[in-house]
Amino acid sequence: MNIIHKIIVHFKNPLKLKEFILYRFAPFIKNDATFLKLKWKLYMDTPLDLERPRTFSEKLQWLKLHNHRSEYSCMVDKAEAKKYAASIIGEEYINPTISVYDRVEDIDFNKLPQQFVLKCTHDSAGLVICRDKDKLDVVATKRKLTSSLKRNFFWQTREWPYKNVKPRIIAEPLLVEKQKPNSDLTDYKFYCFNGRAEYCQVIADRSTNETIDFYDRQWRHQPFVGLVSFAQNAPQAQNAPHNYSLMVDMADKIATDIRSPFVRIDFYNIDGRIYFGEVTFFPLSGRGLFRPQEWNDRLGDMIKIDAKA
């Protein structure tokens, strides 16, 4: 689909058209604060207050501009983050790496196992999950990865840690549960404030009937949901997964080492075995919302920053 056709398609949806124009011109908007204000207005339809940020989402925008530590780039690089996490919690909690490629042409699909995952190290869009190599569309896979390798995630989000991440492709074994080998894995995403895991976001059944629930450190179900607008709770509260306290402990250790006012540490818990997922500084790029509304302020209060009072 060429650019002209894309514009015609987007004209039917004013929001999509504005988004398309903003993203096309994003690399030319050098002032990060200006870009964030434009993008905020596009999605939130309210002005972004970077002088006195108050809500969870507003403070994440502030952190994009002011929380710059060079080591953060390693933590969001999907290949380097595994080495980083292993140095803190141990290799036994890391999904092993099959290979890392600089170019799509370097991938030898014949050497990959029957089930595997390919993903770009520098963004969130370049992801290919292969459950059966015999059915894999190799041409489409290469096309998707090639497109992602050309993209600098920073310019579309101004998430500073991604600015200098080298675009590469990482291959990993596909993680599956023995009893449900074809089902989505449950995500355990720990929201860590000032070095401490306070809440665990549990996302289940992503491709069928996605549910999102939050639990506190003691695995007590919380009365809020988010960050996507369609988020809904599971029909009933779930039991704590095996080794939940160990996941909390590992999230604490990583978050303490990172030293950020906010960071999200992700894990999988498969058949009782824990695997590190990734480090995220800006869930949904900081433009998601919680329901009820009051929790946007309450969670925002937990992010301690040095913005003007």
Beta strands, then each sheet from edge to edge (+ up, - down):
strand 1: 99-101
strand 2: 116-120
strand 3: 127-130
strand 4: 169-173
strand 5: 187-193
strand 6: 196-204
strand 7: 211-216
strand 8: 225-227
strand 9: 262-270
strand 10: 273-280
strand 11: 289-291
sheet 1: 1+ 4- 2+ 3-
sheet 2: 7+ 6- 5+ 9- 10+
sheet 3: 8+ 11-
end
